[in-house]
Amino acid sequence: MSAALPLIKPLRRPRLWAALWALAVLVVIVVCLIPPPPMDLPKNSDKVEHFLAYFILAGSAVQLFRRGRPLLWAGVGLVLMGVCIEFAQGALTSNRSADAMDAIANTIGVLAGMAITFTPLRDLLLRWRG
């Protein structure tokens, strides 16, 4: 374990994995705040996108962060990020609107991703030393 990163699992390249996770978080934030692409999608189909994005972020956090407080704070942070993005969409953008159902889909995605902690998949990245 690296003394510089005590919150992260003892991965081969912990800074690289942490940077990739932070980049993924940043991408989700940006995609949620830029103008949406002009597409005709079924009503509420974006909830699946919200769920999947936050499921992937949370599942990646399970791979990166140690169990206990570090992982708990990552999960709480993702839920808060989802809620804050919805507020920002309503307050800061003219082409998006805040939607409580999106925040709920985000939260369910985080909970589902965090549930990986209770499966053998929780240390997949740790076992992969490629």
Wavefront OBJ file of the C-alpha trace (Angstrom):
o trace
v 0.000 0.000 0.000
v 1.233 3.436 -0.846
v 1.587 5.797 2.091
v 0.544 8.650 -0.196
v -2.784 6.999 -1.014
v -3.985 5.165 2.124
v -7.622 5.276 1.020
v -6.979 3.282 -2.123
v -6.489 -0.467 -2.417
v -2.890 -1.650 -2.965
v -3.115 -1.569 -6.750
v -0.132 -1.740 -9.076
v -0.632 1.811 -10.375
v -2.928 3.491 -7.818
v -2.438 7.035 -9.090
v -3.300 6.021 -12.646
v -6.498 4.261 -11.552
v -7.468 7.172 -9.297
v -6.878 9.623 -12.150
v -8.982 7.520 -14.531
v -11.818 7.366 -11.996
v -11.642 11.131 -11.429
v -11.697 11.648 -15.204
v -14.808 9.460 -15.470
v -16.488 11.545 -12.759
v -15.558 14.718 -14.626
v -16.918 13.327 -17.904
v -20.271 12.561 -16.262
v -20.446 16.090 -14.847
v -19.642 17.689 -18.204
v -22.022 15.475 -20.187
v -24.823 16.316 -17.771
v -24.287 20.067 -18.120
v -23.643 20.518 -21.850
v -26.553 20.818 -24.277
v -28.149 17.433 -24.943
v -27.824 15.959 -28.427
v -30.924 16.444 -30.583
v -32.528 13.002 -30.489
v -36.043 11.715 -30.132
v -35.904 9.152 -27.354
v -38.786 7.505 -25.541
v -40.009 9.436 -22.527
v -37.956 8.759 -19.382
v -35.439 6.571 -21.246
v -32.714 8.838 -19.863
v -33.273 7.219 -16.450
v -31.495 4.116 -17.745
v -28.558 6.292 -18.798
v -28.453 7.909 -15.357
v -28.576 4.525 -13.648
v -25.803 3.076 -15.834
v -23.486 6.067 -15.478
v -23.694 6.048 -11.692
v -23.574 2.241 -11.518
v -20.296 2.321 -13.459
v -18.865 5.118 -11.304
v -19.829 3.351 -8.082
v -18.674 -0.058 -9.308
v -15.364 1.521 -10.261
v -15.133 3.092 -6.809
v -15.539 -0.382 -5.299
v -12.527 -1.492 -7.344
v -10.467 1.525 -6.302
v -11.260 2.415 -2.703
v -10.750 0.358 0.426
v -13.860 -0.898 2.179
v -15.181 1.067 5.093
v -15.073 4.840 5.290
v -13.182 5.482 2.034
v -15.752 3.565 0.004
v -18.658 4.957 2.016
v -17.512 8.519 1.332
v -17.079 7.751 -2.363
v -20.676 6.498 -2.478
v -22.025 9.463 -0.534
v -20.031 11.788 -2.780
v -21.518 10.228 -5.915
v -25.064 10.551 -4.570
v -24.438 14.191 -3.658
v -22.877 14.791 -7.065
v -26.005 13.437 -8.756
v -28.271 15.666 -6.691
v -26.083 18.743 -7.212
v -25.960 18.166 -10.959
v -29.757 18.149 -11.056
v -29.849 21.462 -9.188
v -27.186 22.860 -11.532
v -29.161 21.768 -14.575
v -32.143 23.726 -13.323
v -30.225 26.794 -12.167
v -27.288 27.120 -14.558
v -28.460 25.794 -17.894
v -31.167 26.990 -20.232
v -31.423 23.754 -22.220
v -31.726 21.284 -19.346
v -34.078 20.999 -16.414
v -33.791 19.594 -12.925
v -35.561 16.276 -12.489
v -35.931 14.542 -9.136
v -36.427 11.218 -10.924
v -32.971 11.594 -12.486
v -31.484 12.063 -9.010
v -33.316 8.936 -7.856
v -32.011 6.963 -10.855
v -28.497 8.212 -10.031
v -28.863 7.109 -6.407
v -30.180 3.671 -7.340
v -27.221 3.310 -9.720
v -24.811 4.185 -6.899
v -26.469 1.681 -4.550
v -26.357 -1.061 -7.190
v -22.705 -0.312 -7.948
v -21.810 -0.307 -4.256
v -23.507 -3.697 -3.889
v -20.570 -5.164 -5.821
v -18.775 -4.906 -2.466
v -20.707 -7.985 -1.364
v -19.639 -10.115 -4.330
v -16.352 -11.738 -5.383
v -16.107 -9.054 -8.094
v -15.129 -6.447 -5.481
v -11.397 -7.115 -5.973
v -11.360 -7.716 -9.708
v -8.955 -4.843 -10.373
v -6.762 -5.867 -7.461
v -6.431 -9.398 -8.834
v -5.730 -8.106 -12.337
v -2.104 -7.042 -12.317
v -1.627 -6.741 -16.069
l 1 2 3 4 5 6 7 8 9 10 11 12 13 14 15 16 17 18 19 20 21 22 23 24 25 26 27 28 29 30 31 32 33 34 35 36 37 38 39 40 41 42 43 44 45 46 47 48 49 50 51 52 53 54 55 56 57 58 59 60 61 62 63 64 65 66 67 68 69 70 71 72 73 74 75 76 77 78 79 80 81 82 83 84 85 86 87 88 89 90 91 92 93 94 95 96 97 98 99 100 101 102 103 104 105 106 107 108 109 110 111 112 113 114 115 116 117 118 119 120 121 122 123 124 125 126 127 128 129 130
